[in-house]
Amino acid sequence: MLLRPLPALLLVVLPLAFVLERPVRAPGRATGPRVPGGSTKVLTEDEAERLERGRALFERDFHRSSGLGAPDMNADSCRACHRDPFTGGAGGLELNVSRFARDNEGRGPFEDLPGGQTLSKLRPPHVLGREEFVPGGPDVFEQRQTPALFGGGRIEGIFEREILAHQDPLDRNGDGVRGVARRITIGGVVELGRFGWKAQVPTLADFVRDALGGELGLTTSDDGRGFALLSDADASADPELDDDAVADMAFFLANLPPPARTASTEPEVLRGELLFSGLGCVKCHVPSLEGVDGPVWLYSDLLLHDVWPADFRGMSESGAGPGVYRTPPLWGIRETAPYLHDGRASTLRAAVLAHDGEALAIRNDFDSLSAADKNALLAFLEDL
């Protein structure tokens, strides 16, 4: 397939400052945006202390005595998985977690098994085996890569109308791309999912409660939103972490700074940015979305897309079937290998070439580029 001509408008090189994340300033005390776990905002003394409490909880090594690991767990701290290139980041293949279910060898229907889809990679010695591993049990598995959490507060502040404006579930413009927002009903109110590989989590506080229960086996209080593990069978009194701890951790995540671009002015990088747009990569990896603090340069539409072959077998959820995932933000991608939901791509080139489904035509266009143009596009990604 031949590369489509670049629109004339794209031949105008934009000022570099136009494509860089800009910190928001307010009166008070600042922690630098390049400091691991710092903030792009200027914080008051109380806020700075709150951020440090949240960071300490995120980095804390929990123990059985505090309720860790019942019935299962994937790690003993949040930092244990979210650590590359620093606290709050991504994780390597060795940190992947697994999900499992039954799809009757691909014939359907898809069925969750008792206990849900999560398959913990660590089981404390005092926990018995699980009943799912019996005849008629799981026959489809999926690895999940640890996502980087940088810029979570900026993502949470993106206007809903901005996300919805990029939807095209019926492909009315005929470009093959059919993004759709993940809608989740909580307490009778429909909210948009923003976090997680299937955009299954609306807010950072929800993300904290979900991860504490699903990854560490720690209980939290019932806030009525359905993401908390409310009780378990260990000897620790429930909830094992109180509401203040959850709020402090969510505040820490909300203040993790967005990754800054390398800001290279090399001609190859600038040409790669034009190619990224001209090929149509920006149809899903939208450069910026408007939020309460201005444009958020995350390179994602936060919508669900099917970018895998038709015979792909994986996890299914209400509103997000097998092969359907949220467009991952590309900011900071140069430091968060491996790539894709299961980490199967060890390089950015491999990640691009693994795209299928809605992205097949764009991948083919990339494959038709000259070696120099391919390298230029990848150099642009390495600049994010």
Secondary structure as GFF3:
##gff-version 3
##sequence-region A 1 384
A	DSSP	three_ten_helix	8	11	.	.	.	ID=ss1
A	DSSP	three_ten_helix	16	19	.	.	.	ID=ss2
A	DSSP	beta_strand	29	30	.	.	.	ID=ss3
A	DSSP	beta_strand	42	43	.	.	.	ID=ss4
A	DSSP	alpha_helix	45	59	.	.	.	ID=ss5
A	DSSP	three_ten_helix	64	66	.	.	.	ID=ss6
A	DSSP	three_ten_helix	93	95	.	.	.	ID=ss7
A	DSSP	beta_strand	97	101	.	.	.	ID=ss8
A	DSSP	beta_strand	118	119	.	.	.	ID=ss9
A	DSSP	beta_strand	140	144	.	.	.	ID=ss10
A	DSSP	alpha_helix	152	156	.	.	.	ID=ss11
A	DSSP	alpha_helix	160	164	.	.	.	ID=ss12
A	DSSP	beta_strand	183	186	.	.	.	ID=ss13
A	DSSP	beta_strand	189	192	.	.	.	ID=ss14
A	DSSP	alpha_helix	204	216	.	.	.	ID=ss15
A	DSSP	alpha_helix	243	254	.	.	.	ID=ss16
A	DSSP	alpha_helix	267	279	.	.	.	ID=ss17
A	DSSP	three_ten_helix	281	283	.	.	.	ID=ss18
A	DSSP	beta_strand	289	291	.	.	.	ID=ss19
A	DSSP	beta_strand	294	296	.	.	.	ID=ss20
A	DSSP	beta_strand	304	306	.	.	.	ID=ss21
A	DSSP	beta_strand	324	326	.	.	.	ID=ss22
A	DSSP	three_ten_helix	333	335	.	.	.	ID=ss23
A	DSSP	alpha_helix	348	353	.	.	.	ID=ss24
A	DSSP	three_ten_helix	357	359	.	.	.	ID=ss25
A	DSSP	alpha_helix	360	367	.	.	.	ID=ss26
A	DSSP	alpha_helix	371	381	.	.	.	ID=ss27
###
